[in-house]
Amino acid sequence: MSAQTTPGRRTWEAIRGDFPVLAQSIHGHPLAYLDSAASSQMPQQVIDRLVWYHSTQHSNVHRGVHTLSQKATQAFEDVREKVRELINAPSLHECIFTSGTTESINLVAHSFGRAFLQEGDRVLLSALEHHANIVPWQRICQEVGAHIDVIPINDRGELLLETLDELLTERTKIVGVGHVSNALGTINPIAEIIERAHAREIPVLIDGAQAIAHLKVDVQALDADFYVFSGHKMCGPTGIGVLWGKERWLNQMEPYQSGGDMILSVSWEGTTYNGLPHKFEAGTPSIAAGVGLGAAINYLQGIGFERIAAREDELLQRASARLSEIPGVRLIGTAEHKASVLSFDIEGVHPHDIGSILDSEGVAVRAGHHCAQPVMTRLGIPATARASFAFYNDDEDIDRLVAAIYSVKEIFGV
């Protein structure tokens, strides 16, 4: 029996109906939204929660004694518990709210880097990283005189782990690797990487931006040292993200930003910092977005991550097969283990032209280097077109993508 007809569960058609943005037309065509790796859509349940918060609960958090502030604080802190449960974190105070994955990685790079990196030390990244997991490390390495090493990939977009033992040296102080490649969809073997790094007592940061909405994450089972992700990649609002880190590391790191809420006391002689997690949460947080993140977690858990992963794999396999049959279309990134990201190009057509023509037919994909220029350089291409699927997509979206690709070929005569 297919997942669409299993009794007791909502059908995928009904779930798709939760997303009002998908009901619109673009350029006279029904929208086929295939850009969820850039930003996923929000279901009505999350939108309603945001409206309810702004209508009845909005106030600043942590500082007010009045009832509304206490309600807002409770709503915001309840989400921290949802995050803890989502990733099976050992404790609440290890879950830090940020503006997103980028800020989370910047926080670790600068705070960990200033505490533990010295001249001549090494930071190990992978060749699949998003710029957000490259540039912050470049900056701190330049500041302290450290260097970056890179785990290479093969032509399929898989990490060459046979190089790992050689790259993990006595000067390597941290490893940073994405759970899932945003450009190619490769699911990296992070458990093995963590185990091999820990054998040398080297901590590991996992960029979970592309994994958190698609895979069940358990930071204790993984034994990661840091795990970071964004709300808008998991059906939540923009402007909210999470840094989870082991207390042993967080307690040794200085605050990344300074301001209200991250202090216990301030005098002209000096400042005493607050404890975790507030030490790293300077200023008023993105309260409404945080509340929306909580609603998004509820929504995804209501469907179930195993069911989501199975649905998205079906869509990926179906779309990969259909595109592989189109003459002149080349799939970019063919790793054995992939999430629902399908990068491709068309011989003789620039990806930006592919994206523009697909948009004219209501098909929304990403075109460009996907903030992963080293990946493009390694594969010898300037850019790709990228269709990324979420559980709310359906077979008609794939049909529309295929038809629009044939339109591109017809226009360019290829």
C-alpha positions in Angstrom: 0.0 0.0 0.0 1.4 3.4 -0.9 2.0 6.2 1.6 -0.7 8.2 -0.1 -3.4 5.7 0.8 -2.3 4.3 4.2 -5.4 4.5 6.5 -5.2 6.8 9.5 -2.8 9.2 7.8 -3.5 12.4 5.8 -2.9 12.0 2.1 -0.1 13.9 0.4 -2.8 15.8 -1.5 -4.3 17.0 1.7 -0.9 17.9 3.1 -0.1 19.9 -0.1 -3.4 21.8 0.6 -1.8 23.1 3.8 0.5 25.4 1.7 -1.5 28.3 0.4 1.4 29.7 -1.7 1.3 26.6 -3.9 -2.3 27.4 -5.0 -1.3 30.5 -7.1 -0.3 30.9 -10.7 2.9 32.4 -12.0 3.0 33.9 -15.5 -0.4 32.2 -16.1 0.8 28.8 -15.1 0.1 26.9 -11.8 3.2 27.3 -9.6 5.5 24.3 -9.4 7.7 25.3 -6.5 11.0 23.3 -6.7 13.3 25.6 -4.7 12.8 24.3 -1.2 16.6 23.9 -0.7 16.8 27.7 -0.8 13.7 28.3 1.3 10.8 25.9 2.1 7.2 27.1 2.2 5.2 27.6 5.3 1.9 25.6 5.9 -1.2 27.5 7.1 -0.6 26.1 10.6 2.6 28.0 10.9 1.1 31.1 9.4 -1.8 31.0 11.8 0.5 30.6 14.7 2.4 33.7 13.7 -0.8 35.7 13.3 -2.0 34.4 16.7 1.3 35.5 18.4 1.2 38.9 16.8 -2.5 39.3 17.6 -2.5 38.2 21.3 1.0 37.5 22.7 3.6 39.9 21.2 5.9 41.6 23.7 9.6 41.5 24.5 10.9 38.5 26.3 12.9 37.7 29.5 12.8 41.2 30.9 9.2 42.2 31.6 7.2 41.5 34.7 3.9 42.2 33.0 1.6 39.4 31.8 2.1 39.8 28.1 5.9 39.7 28.4 5.6 36.5 30.5 3.3 35.0 27.9 5.7 35.8 25.1 8.6 34.5 27.2 6.8 31.3 27.8 5.9 30.8 24.1 9.5 31.5 23.1 11.1 29.3 25.7 8.6 26.5 24.9 10.2 26.4 21.5 13.6 25.8 23.0 12.2 22.6 24.5 10.8 21.6 21.1 14.2 22.1 19.5 15.8 20.0 22.3 13.4 17.2 21.7 13.7 17.5 17.9 17.4 16.9 17.9 17.6 14.9 21.2 19.9 17.4 22.8 20.9 16.5 26.4 19.9 19.8 27.9 18.0 23.1 27.1 20.9 25.4 27.7 22.9 23.8 24.9 20.2 25.1 22.4 21.0 28.6 21.3 18.8 30.7 19.1 20.5 32.6 16.2 19.2 34.3 13.1 20.0 31.1 11.0 22.7 28.7 10.0 25.1 31.4 8.8 25.1 33.2 12.1 25.4 29.9 14.0 28.6 29.0 12.0 30.0 32.5 12.4 29.5 32.2 16.1 31.3 29.0 16.4 34.1 30.0 14.0 34.9 33.2 15.8 34.2 32.1 19.4 35.8 28.6 19.1 38.5 30.0 16.8 39.6 32.7 19.2 39.6 30.2 22.1 41.3 27.3 20.5 43.0 28.2 17.2 46.6 29.4 17.1 49.2 30.1 14.3 49.9 27.0 12.3 46.8 25.1 13.4 44.5 23.5 10.8 40.7 23.6 10.2 39.3 20.7 8.1 36.3 21.4 5.8 34.9 19.4 2.9 34.9 20.3 -0.8 31.1 20.3 -0.7 30.6 23.1 1.7 28.3 26.1 1.3 30.1 29.4 1.5 28.6 29.9 5.0 30.8 27.0 6.2 33.9 28.3 4.4 34.1 32.1 4.7 33.8 32.4 8.5 36.6 29.8 8.9 38.8 31.7 6.3 38.3 34.9 8.3 39.3 33.4 11.6 42.2 31.5 10.1 43.5 34.7 8.6 43.1 36.4 11.9 45.1 33.8 13.9 47.4 32.5 11.2 45.8 29.1 10.9 45.1 27.1 7.6 42.2 25.3 6.0 42.5 21.7 4.7 39.8 20.2 2.4 38.4 16.7 2.1 38.2 16.2 -1.7 35.2 14.7 -3.6 34.9 12.4 -6.6 33.1 13.2 -9.9 29.8 11.9 -8.4 30.0 14.4 -5.6 31.0 12.0 -2.8 33.6 12.7 -0.2 36.8 10.7 -0.6 37.1 9.5 3.0 40.2 7.5 2.2 42.0 10.9 2.5 40.6 11.6 6.0 43.2 10.0 8.2 46.0 11.8 6.4 44.1 15.2 6.7 43.4 14.7 10.4 46.7 15.8 11.9 47.8 16.8 15.4 47.4 20.4 14.3 43.7 19.9 13.2 41.6 21.7 15.8 38.1 21.3 14.4 36.3 19.7 11.4 33.3 21.4 9.7 31.1 19.4 7.3 27.7 19.7 5.9 25.2 16.9 6.6 23.7 17.3 3.1 25.2 19.2 0.2 23.0 22.1 -0.9 24.4 22.1 -4.4 24.4 18.3 -5.2 22.2 16.7 -2.5 24.9 14.3 -1.3 24.2 12.9 2.2 27.6 12.9 3.8 28.7 10.0 6.1 28.9 12.4 9.1 28.7 9.6 11.8 31.9 8.1 10.4 33.6 11.5 10.1 32.7 12.3 13.7 34.0 8.9 14.9 37.3 9.2 13.1 37.8 12.8 14.2 37.0 12.0 17.8 39.5 9.2 17.7 42.0 12.0 17.6 40.0 14.2 20.1 39.1 16.7 17.3 35.6 18.3 17.6 33.2 18.3 14.7 30.6 21.0 13.5 27.8 19.7 11.4 26.0 22.2 9.0 22.5 20.7 9.1 20.7 23.4 7.1 19.8 20.9 4.3 19.2 17.9 6.5 17.0 19.1 9.4 13.7 19.0 7.4 14.4 15.8 5.6 16.2 13.4 8.0 15.7 12.5 11.7 18.6 14.1 13.6 19.9 12.8 16.9 22.9 14.8 18.1 23.6 12.3 20.9 23.6 9.3 18.6 25.8 11.2 16.2 28.0 12.5 19.1 28.5 15.8 17.1 30.0 18.7 19.0 28.0 21.4 17.2 24.9 21.1 15.0 23.4 24.1 13.3 20.3 24.7 11.2 17.8 27.4 10.0 14.0 27.7 10.5 13.2 28.7 7.0 14.6 25.4 5.6 12.0 23.5 7.7 8.7 25.2 6.9 9.3 27.9 9.4 10.0 31.7 9.1 13.2 33.4 8.1 15.3 35.0 10.8 15.5 32.2 13.2 18.1 29.4 13.5 19.7 27.1 16.1 23.2 26.4 17.3 23.4 23.3 19.4 26.7 22.7 21.0 28.1 20.5 23.7 28.3 22.4 27.0 32.0 21.5 27.5 32.8 23.6 24.4 30.3 26.4 24.8 31.5 27.1 28.3 35.0 27.7 27.1 33.9 30.1 24.3 33.6 33.8 24.7 30.3 35.6 23.5 30.2 36.3 19.8 28.1 39.4 20.2 27.5 41.8 23.1 24.4 43.6 24.4 21.3 43.0 26.6 20.3 39.6 27.8 23.8 38.1 27.5 24.9 39.7 30.8 24.4 39.1 34.5 25.8 42.5 35.6 27.5 45.5 34.0 29.6 48.2 35.6 32.2 50.6 34.3 34.8 48.2 35.7 33.6 45.3 33.7 30.8 42.8 32.8 29.8 39.4 34.0 28.3 37.3 31.3 25.0 35.3 31.6 25.0 31.6 31.6 24.1 29.3 28.7 22.2 29.7 26.4 21.8 33.5 27.0 25.5 34.2 26.9 25.3 33.8 23.1 21.9 35.5 22.6 22.6 39.3 22.8 19.8 41.7 22.2 16.1 41.0 21.5 15.7 37.7 19.7 13.5 37.1 16.7 10.6 36.2 19.0 7.8 35.7 16.4 10.1 33.7 14.1 11.0 31.5 17.1 7.3 30.9 17.8 6.8 30.1 14.2 9.7 27.6 14.3 8.0 25.8 17.1 4.8 25.5 15.0 6.9 24.2 12.1 8.5 21.5 14.3 5.1 20.4 15.4 3.9 20.3 11.8 6.8 18.2 10.6 6.7 15.8 13.6 3.0 15.4 12.9 3.8 14.0 9.5 6.8 12.1 10.7 10.4 12.3 9.4 10.6 8.8 8.2 7.5 9.3 6.1 8.9 12.6 4.8 12.2 11.0 3.8 10.4 8.2 2.0 8.2 10.6 0.1 11.0 12.9 -0.9 13.1 10.0 -2.1 10.3 8.8 -4.3 10.1 12.2 -5.9 13.9 12.4 -6.3 14.1 9.0 -7.9 11.1 9.7 -10.3 12.5 13.1 -11.3 16.0 11.7 -11.8 14.7 9.0 -14.1 12.6 11.4 -16.1 15.4 14.0 -16.6 17.9 11.2 -17.4 15.8 10.3 -20.4 15.9 13.9 -21.9 18.7 14.2 -24.6 21.3 16.8 -23.7 20.3 16.9 -20.0 23.1 16.0 -17.6 22.6 15.3 -13.9 25.2 16.9 -11.7 25.8 15.1 -8.5 25.0 11.4 -8.6 26.1 10.2 -5.2 24.8 6.9 -3.9 23.2 8.5 -0.9 21.2 11.7 -1.8 18.6 14.0 -0.4 15.9 15.5 -2.7 18.2 17.9 -4.6 18.5 17.5 -8.4 21.2 19.6 -10.1 21.4 19.5 -13.8 22.5 21.4 -16.9 21.4 21.3 -20.6 24.1 21.1 -23.2 24.4 24.5 -25.0 22.3 26.5 -22.5 23.4 28.6 -19.5 21.7 27.6 -16.3 20.5 31.2 -15.8 18.6 30.9 -19.1 17.2 27.6 -18.0 15.9 29.1 -14.8 14.4 32.1 -16.6 12.5 30.0 -19.1 11.3 27.6 -16.5 10.0 30.5 -14.4 8.1 31.8 -17.5 6.2 28.5 -17.3 5.6 28.7 -13.6 8.4 26.3 -12.6 10.6 27.8 -9.8 14.1 26.3 -9.6 17.4 27.8 -8.5 20.1 28.6 -11.1 23.7 29.6 -10.3 26.6 28.4 -8.2 24.3 27.9 -5.1 26.8 29.6 -2.8 29.1 26.6 -3.4 31.6 28.0 -5.9 34.4 25.5 -4.9 32.0 22.7 -5.8 31.4 24.2 -9.3 35.2 24.7 -9.7 35.9 21.1 -8.8 33.4 19.8 -11.3 34.5 22.2 -14.0 31.2 24.0 -14.5 30.2 27.6 -13.8 26.7 26.8 -12.5 23.8 24.4 -12.5 20.0 24.5 -12.5 18.8 23.0 -9.3 15.3 21.5 -8.6 14.9 20.7 -4.9 11.9 18.7 -3.7 9.9 18.8 -0.5 7.2 16.4 0.7 4.5 18.9 -0.6 5.6 18.4 -4.2 3.8 15.9 -6.4 4.1 14.1 -9.7 2.5 17.0 -11.6 5.4 19.2 -10.5 7.8 16.7 -12.1 5.7 16.7 -15.2 5.8 20.4 -15.4 9.5 20.5 -14.9 10.1 18.0 -17.7 7.8 19.9 -20.0 9.5 23.2 -19.3 12.9 21.6 -20.0 11.7 20.6 -23.4 10.6 24.2 -23.9 14.1 25.3 -23.2 15.5 22.9 -25.7 13.0 24.0 -28.3 13.8 27.7 -27.8 17.6 27.1 -28.0 17.3 24.5 -30.7 19.4 22.0 -28.7 
